[in-house]
């Protein structure tokens, strides 16, 4: 499990995937999210701009990212 430490109050889902190195670009993140391949807190999320806060968990391709 990876962790991303917040610098601000929140981070957007697409940015978190890029920061964790799970996607190469924002475009890749967009396609993965739109295809329903990303879960936030156990539920499929299709909004690339979804705001993530401390305590949220993102799952993609067998990887888990925890927002801190």
C-alpha positions as a Markdown table, in Angstrom:
| # | Residue | x | y | z |
|---|---|---|---|---|
| 1 | Unk | 0.0 | 0.0 | 0.0 |
| 2 | Unk | 1.3 | 3.4 | -0.9 |
| 3 | Unk | 0.5 | 6.6 | 0.9 |
| 4 | Unk | 0.1 | 10.2 | -0.4 |
| 5 | Unk | 0.5 | 13.0 | 2.0 |
| 6 | Unk | -1.8 | 15.9 | 1.4 |
| 7 | Unk | -0.2 | 19.3 | 1.0 |
| 8 | Unk | -3.7 | 21.0 | 0.8 |
| 9 | Unk | -7.1 | 20.0 | 2.1 |
| 10 | Unk | -7.7 | 17.6 | -0.7 |
| 11 | Unk | -6.3 | 16.1 | -3.9 |
| 12 | Unk | -8.2 | 15.1 | -7.0 |
| 13 | Unk | -8.5 | 11.5 | -8.1 |
| 14 | Unk | -6.6 | 11.9 | -11.4 |
| 15 | Unk | -3.8 | 13.8 | -9.7 |
| 16 | Unk | -3.5 | 11.1 | -7.0 |
| 17 | Unk | -3.2 | 8.3 | -9.6 |
| 18 | Unk | -0.4 | 10.3 | -11.3 |
| 19 | Unk | 1.4 | 11.1 | -8.1 |
| 20 | Unk | 1.4 | 7.5 | -7.1 |
| 21 | Unk | 2.8 | 6.5 | -10.5 |
| 22 | Unk | -0.1 | 4.3 | -11.4 |
| 23 | Unk | -0.7 | 6.2 | -14.7 |
| 24 | Unk | 1.6 | 8.0 | -17.0 |
| 25 | Unk | -0.6 | 11.1 | -17.7 |
| 26 | Unk | -3.8 | 12.8 | -16.9 |
| 27 | Unk | -5.3 | 11.3 | -20.1 |
| 28 | Unk | -4.4 | 7.8 | -19.0 |
| 29 | Unk | -6.1 | 8.6 | -15.6 |
| 30 | Unk | -9.2 | 9.9 | -17.4 |
| 31 | Unk | -9.6 | 6.7 | -19.5 |
| 32 | Unk | -9.0 | 4.3 | -16.5 |
| 33 | Unk | -11.5 | 6.2 | -14.4 |
| 34 | Unk | -14.1 | 6.5 | -17.2 |
| 35 | Unk | -13.8 | 2.7 | -17.8 |
| 36 | Unk | -14.8 | 2.1 | -14.2 |
| 37 | Unk | -11.4 | 0.6 | -13.3 |
| 38 | Unk | -10.8 | 2.8 | -10.2 |
| 39 | Unk | -12.4 | 2.4 | -6.8 |
| 40 | Unk | -12.5 | 5.0 | -4.0 |
| 41 | Unk | -13.3 | 3.6 | -0.6 |
| 42 | Unk | -14.5 | 0.3 | -2.2 |
| 43 | Unk | -16.9 | 1.9 | -4.7 |
| 44 | Unk | -16.3 | 2.4 | -8.4 |
| 45 | Unk | -15.7 | 6.1 | -9.1 |
| 46 | Unk | -16.1 | 7.7 | -12.5 |
| 47 | Unk | -15.3 | 11.3 | -11.7 |
| 48 | Unk | -11.7 | 12.2 | -12.4 |
| 49 | Unk | -12.1 | 15.4 | -10.4 |
| 50 | Unk | -13.4 | 13.5 | -7.3 |
| 51 | Unk | -11.9 | 15.2 | -4.2 |
| 52 | Unk | -10.0 | 12.9 | -2.0 |
| 53 | Unk | -9.4 | 13.7 | 1.7 |
| 54 | Unk | -7.3 | 12.2 | 4.4 |
| 55 | Unk | -8.4 | 8.6 | 5.2 |
| 56 | Unk | -9.7 | 7.9 | 1.7 |
| 57 | Unk | -8.4 | 4.8 | -0.2 |
| 58 | Unk | -8.0 | 4.4 | -3.9 |
| 59 | Unk | -7.8 | 1.0 | -5.6 |
| 60 | Unk | -6.5 | 0.5 | -9.2 |
| 61 | Unk | -5.0 | -2.5 | -10.9 |
| 62 | Unk | -4.4 | -4.3 | -7.6 |
| 63 | Unk | -2.7 | -1.4 | -6.0 |
| 64 | Unk | -4.0 | 0.6 | -3.0 |
| 65 | Unk | -3.2 | 4.2 | -2.3 |
| 66 | Unk | -4.1 | 5.7 | 1.1 |
| 67 | Unk | -4.5 | 9.5 | 1.4 |
| 68 | Unk | -3.0 | 11.0 | 4.5 |
